[in-house]
Amino acid sequence: MHILADLVAKEDSTEDEVTEEITRAARLKAEVTQRLVAIDEKLTAVSNMSQPEANTSQV
């Protein structure tokens, strides 16, 4: 967001430059979110593998 603040502060920044930076920031946020979800899924899978099965019902 520092880059965006710099662009907004510059009087000669164009609307397109600001729009491009917002779009870039949104793409980066989406990419990081996807990576975090993948990491969380892996950690959950490892955690589930290391725990014994709980409350298995017998019929």
N, CA, C and O atoms as a MOPAC input file, in Angstrom:
PM7 MOZYME 1SCF
protein

 N      0.81800 1    -1.20100 1     0.00000 1
 C      0.00000 1     0.00000 1     0.00000 1
 C      0.85900 1     1.26100 1     0.00000 1
 O      0.37100 1     2.34100 1    -0.33100 1
 N      2.11900 1     1.13400 1     0.36400 1
 C      3.00000 1     2.28900 1     0.37900 1
 C      3.12900 1     2.87400 1    -1.02300 1
 O      3.13900 1     4.09400 1    -1.19100 1
 N      3.22600 1     2.01700 1    -2.02000 1
 C      3.34500 1     2.47400 1    -3.40800 1
 C      2.09400 1     3.24600 1    -3.80900 1
 O      2.18100 1     4.28300 1    -4.46600 1
 N      0.93300 1     2.73700 1    -3.41100 1
 C     -0.32300 1     3.41300 1    -3.73400 1
 C     -0.36500 1     4.79200 1    -3.08400 1
 O     -0.77000 1     5.76300 1    -3.72300 1
 N      0.04300 1     4.88600 1    -1.84000 1
 C      0.05600 1     6.17900 1    -1.14900 1
 C      0.98300 1     7.15900 1    -1.86000 1
 O      0.65900 1     8.34000 1    -1.99000 1
 N      2.13200 1     6.67400 1    -2.32000 1
 C      3.06100 1     7.52900 1    -3.06300 1
 C      2.43400 1     8.02700 1    -4.36300 1
 O      2.57400 1     9.19600 1    -4.72300 1
 N      1.74200 1     7.12800 1    -5.06300 1
 C      1.09700 1     7.53400 1    -6.31900 1
 C      0.02700 1     8.59000 1    -6.07500 1
 O     -0.07600 1     9.56500 1    -6.81900 1
 N     -0.76200 1     8.39000 1    -5.03800 1
 C     -1.83300 1     9.34100 1    -4.73900 1
 C     -1.23500 1    10.68900 1    -4.33000 1
 O     -1.77600 1    11.74000 1    -4.67100 1
 N     -0.12500 1    10.65600 1    -3.60200 1
 C      0.51300 1    11.89000 1    -3.14600 1
 C      1.12600 1    12.68600 1    -4.29900 1
 O      1.20300 1    13.91400 1    -4.24100 1
 N      1.55800 1    11.98300 1    -5.34400 1
 C      2.14500 1    12.67000 1    -6.49500 1
 C      1.02800 1    13.33700 1    -7.29700 1
 O      0.07000 1    12.68900 1    -7.71900 1
 N      1.17200 1    14.61100 1    -7.48800 1
 C      0.13900 1    15.34800 1    -8.21000 1
 C      0.05800 1    14.95500 1    -9.67800 1
 O     -0.98900 1    15.11300 1   -10.30600 1
 N      1.15900 1    14.44500 1   -10.23000 1
 C      1.16000 1    14.11300 1   -11.64800 1
 C      0.77200 1    12.66000 1   -11.92100 1
 O      0.82400 1    12.21300 1   -13.06600 1
 N      0.38900 1    11.92900 1   -10.89300 1
 C     -0.05300 1    10.54400 1   -11.09500 1
 C     -1.36800 1    10.54500 1   -11.85900 1
 O     -2.26200 1    11.35300 1   -11.60700 1
 N     -1.45300 1     9.62300 1   -12.78900 1
 C     -2.69000 1     9.53300 1   -13.55500 1
 C     -3.64500 1     8.56100 1   -12.87700 1
 O     -3.24700 1     7.73400 1   -12.05500 1
 N     -4.88500 1     8.68300 1   -13.23700 1
 C     -5.89600 1     7.76700 1   -12.70400 1
 C     -5.56400 1     6.33100 1   -13.10300 1
 O     -5.78400 1     5.39800 1   -12.33200 1
 N     -5.03000 1     6.16200 1   -14.31700 1
 C     -4.65100 1     4.82500 1   -14.78200 1
 C     -3.55500 1     4.21800 1   -13.91500 1
 O     -3.59800 1     3.02700 1   -13.60800 1
 N     -2.57000 1     5.03100 1   -13.51500 1
 C     -1.49500 1     4.52200 1   -12.65500 1
 C     -2.04500 1     4.04600 1   -11.31400 1
 O     -1.66300 1     2.98900 1   -10.81000 1
 N     -2.93300 1     4.83100 1   -10.75500 1
 C     -3.53500 1     4.46000 1    -9.47200 1
 C     -4.38400 1     3.20400 1    -9.63800 1
 O     -4.33700 1     2.30700 1    -8.79600 1
 N     -5.15500 1     3.13600 1   -10.71500 1
 C     -5.98600 1     1.96200 1   -10.98300 1
 C     -5.12900 1     0.71800 1   -11.16400 1
 O     -5.46000 1    -0.34900 1   -10.64700 1
 N     -4.03200 1     0.85200 1   -11.89500 1
 C     -3.12300 1    -0.28500 1   -12.10200 1
 C     -2.54300 1    -0.77400 1   -10.77800 1
 O     -2.43100 1    -1.98000 1   -10.55500 1
 N     -2.17900 1     0.14800 1    -9.91200 1
 C     -1.60400 1    -0.23900 1    -8.61800 1
 C     -2.64900 1    -0.92400 1    -7.74000 1
 O     -2.33500 1    -1.88600 1    -7.03900 1
 N     -3.87300 1    -0.43900 1    -7.77300 1
 C     -4.95100 1    -1.08000 1    -7.01200 1
 C     -5.18700 1    -2.49000 1    -7.54300 1
 O     -5.35700 1    -3.42900 1    -6.76500 1
 N     -5.19700 1    -2.64000 1    -8.85700 1
 C     -5.38500 1    -3.95900 1    -9.47600 1
 C     -4.24800 1    -4.89800 1    -9.10900 1
 O     -4.47900 1    -6.06400 1    -8.78900 1
 N     -3.01800 1    -4.39200 1    -9.15500 1
 C     -1.85500 1    -5.20700 1    -8.79800 1
 C     -1.93700 1    -5.64800 1    -7.33800 1
 O     -1.66600 1    -6.80500 1    -7.01400 1
 N     -2.30900 1    -4.72800 1    -6.47100 1
 C     -2.42300 1    -5.05500 1    -5.04900 1
 C     -3.50600 1    -6.10900 1    -4.81700 1
 O     -3.33400 1    -7.00800 1    -3.99300 1
 N     -4.60800 1    -6.00100 1    -5.53700 1
 C     -5.68700 1    -6.98600 1    -5.40100 1
 C     -5.23100 1    -8.36000 1    -5.87400 1
 O     -5.55500 1    -9.37100 1    -5.24900 1
 N     -4.47700 1    -8.40500 1    -6.98000 1
 C     -3.94100 1    -9.68200 1    -7.47500 1
 C     -2.99900 1   -10.31000 1    -6.46200 1
 O     -3.07000 1   -11.51000 1    -6.19700 1
 N     -2.11900 1    -9.49500 1    -5.89600 1
 C     -1.17500 1   -10.00400 1    -4.89700 1
 C     -1.91200 1   -10.52700 1    -3.67000 1
 O     -1.55700 1   -11.57100 1    -3.12400 1
 N     -2.93200 1    -9.80200 1    -3.24200 1
 C     -3.71300 1   -10.24100 1    -2.08000 1
 C     -4.39100 1   -11.57400 1    -2.37400 1
 O     -4.39700 1   -12.46500 1    -1.52500 1
 N     -4.95800 1   -11.71900 1    -3.56000 1
 C     -5.61600 1   -12.97300 1    -3.93400 1
 C     -4.61600 1   -14.12100 1    -3.97000 1
 O     -4.91400 1   -15.22400 1    -3.51300 1
 N     -3.43100 1   -13.86300 1    -4.51300 1
 C     -2.39700 1   -14.90300 1    -4.58900 1
 C     -1.95000 1   -15.33400 1    -3.19200 1
 O     -1.81500 1   -16.52600 1    -2.91500 1
 N     -1.72500 1   -14.36600 1    -2.32900 1
 C     -1.30200 1   -14.68800 1    -0.96200 1
 C     -2.40900 1   -15.44100 1    -0.23300 1
 O     -2.13000 1   -16.38300 1     0.50900 1
 N     -3.64600 1   -15.04000 1    -0.43500 1
 C     -4.76700 1   -15.73200 1     0.20200 1
 C     -4.83200 1   -17.18000 1    -0.25300 1
 O     -5.04300 1   -18.07600 1     0.56400 1
 N     -4.65200 1   -17.42100 1    -1.54800 1
 C     -4.66300 1   -18.79400 1    -2.06500 1
 C     -3.54000 1   -19.61600 1    -1.45600 1
 O     -3.73100 1   -20.78300 1    -1.11300 1
 N     -2.37100 1   -19.00800 1    -1.32200 1
 C     -1.23700 1   -19.72800 1    -0.72600 1
 C     -1.50400 1   -20.05200 1     0.74100 1
 O     -1.17900 1   -21.14300 1     1.21100 1
 N     -2.09700 1   -19.10200 1     1.45800 1
 C     -2.41600 1   -19.34700 1     2.86600 1
 C     -3.45800 1   -20.45000 1     3.01800 1
 O     -3.36400 1   -21.26600 1     3.93500 1
 N     -4.43900 1   -20.48100 1     2.13900 1
 C     -5.44800 1   -21.54200 1     2.16800 1
 C     -4.78700 1   -22.89200 1     1.92500 1
 O     -5.10200 1   -23.86700 1     2.60700 1
 N     -3.87600 1   -22.95700 1     0.96200 1
 C     -3.17700 1   -24.21100 1     0.66900 1
 C     -2.34700 1   -24.66000 1     1.86800 1
 O     -2.32900 1   -25.84500 1     2.20000 1
 N     -1.66600 1   -23.72800 1     2.51400 1
 C     -0.87700 1   -24.06100 1     3.70100 1
 C     -1.78900 1   -24.55500 1     4.81100 1
 O     -1.48400 1   -25.54600 1     5.47400 1
 N     -2.90500 1   -23.86900 1     5.01700 1
 C     -3.85700 1   -24.27100 1     6.05500 1
 C     -4.39500 1   -25.67100 1     5.79200 1
 O     -4.52700 1   -26.47200 1     6.71700 1
 N     -4.70600 1   -25.96800 1     4.52700 1
 C     -5.20000 1   -27.30300 1     4.18300 1
 C     -4.14800 1   -28.36400 1     4.47800 1
 O     -4.47200 1   -29.43400 1     4.99300 1
 N     -2.89700 1   -28.07600 1     4.15800 1
 C     -1.82000 1   -29.03300 1     4.43400 1
 C     -1.64900 1   -29.23700 1     5.93300 1
 O     -1.49300 1   -30.36800 1     6.39300 1
 N     -1.67600 1   -28.15500 1     6.69100 1
 C     -1.53200 1   -28.26600 1     8.14200 1
 C     -2.69900 1   -29.03300 1     8.75600 1
 O     -2.50800 1   -29.82200 1     9.68100 1
 N     -3.89200 1   -28.80500 1     8.24800 1
 C     -5.06100 1   -29.52500 1     8.74100 1
 C     -4.93100 1   -31.00600 1     8.43300 1
 O     -5.24800 1   -31.84500 1     9.27600 1
 N     -4.46700 1   -31.33600 1     7.23500 1
 C     -4.29400 1   -32.74000 1     6.85500 1
 C     -3.25700 1   -33.41300 1     7.74500 1
 O     -3.46700 1   -34.54000 1     8.19400 1
 N     -2.14600 1   -32.74000 1     8.00500 1
 C     -1.10200 1   -33.30300 1     8.86900 1
 C     -1.63900 1   -33.47800 1    10.28200 1
 O     -1.38800 1   -34.49600 1    10.92700 1
 N     -2.37100 1   -32.49100 1    10.75600 1
 C     -2.94500 1   -32.56100 1    12.09800 1
 C     -3.93100 1   -33.71700 1    12.20500 1
 O     -3.94600 1   -34.43200 1    13.20700 1
 N     -4.75100 1   -33.90200 1    11.18000 1
 C     -5.73300 1   -34.99300 1    11.18500 1
 C     -5.05300 1   -36.35300 1    11.12900 1
 O     -5.54000 1   -37.31100 1    11.73000 1
 N     -3.93500 1   -36.45100 1    10.41800 1
 C     -3.21800 1   -37.72200 1    10.32200 1
 C     -2.55600 1   -38.08100 1    11.64700 1
 O     -2.40000 1   -39.26000 1    11.96500 1
 N     -2.16900 1   -37.08100 1    12.41300 1
 C     -1.44600 1   -37.34900 1    13.65400 1
 C     -2.37800 1   -37.61900 1    14.83000 1
 O     -1.92700 1   -38.06600 1    15.88500 1
 N     -3.67100 1   -37.35100 1    14.66200 1
 C     -4.63200 1   -37.60000 1    15.73700 1
 C     -5.31600 1   -38.93600 1    15.50900 1
 O     -5.68500 1   -39.26600 1    14.38200 1
 N     -5.48800 1   -39.71300 1    16.59000 1
 C     -6.22000 1   -40.97400 1    16.43400 1
 C     -7.68500 1   -40.68700 1    16.11900 1
 O     -8.22100 1   -39.64400 1    16.49300 1
 N     -8.30800 1   -41.61200 1    15.43900 1
 C     -9.71900 1   -41.42000 1    15.11700 1
 C    -10.51400 1   -41.37900 1    16.41000 1
 O    -10.37400 1   -42.24600 1    17.27200 1
 N    -11.33200 1   -40.37900 1    16.52900 1
 C    -12.10200 1   -40.18800 1    17.75700 1
 C    -13.55400 1   -40.56300 1    17.53200 1
 O    -14.10900 1   -40.34600 1    16.45500 1
 N    -14.14800 1   -41.11900 1    18.54600 1
 C    -15.58300 1   -41.41700 1    18.56000 1
 C    -16.03900 1   -42.22600 1    17.35900 1
 O    -16.99200 1   -41.83500 1    16.68500 1
 N    -15.40100 1   -43.31500 1    17.08300 1
 C    -15.88700 1   -44.17700 1    16.01000 1
 C    -17.08700 1   -44.92700 1    16.54600 1
 O    -17.01400 1   -45.58600 1    17.58300 1
 N    -18.17600 1   -44.82000 1    15.84000 1
 C    -19.41100 1   -45.44900 1    16.32800 1
 C    -19.48800 1   -46.89100 1    15.85900 1
 O    -19.08400 1   -47.23000 1    14.74600 1
 N    -20.01000 1   -47.71900 1    16.72700 1
 C    -20.19400 1   -49.12700 1    16.39500 1
 C    -21.67700 1   -49.38700 1    16.27300 1
 O    -22.45300 1   -48.98200 1    17.13800 1
 N    -22.07900 1   -50.05700 1    15.21400 1
 C    -23.50500 1   -50.31600 1    14.98800 1
 C    -23.81500 1   -51.74400 1    15.28900 1
 O    -24.96400 1   -52.16600 1    15.16100 1

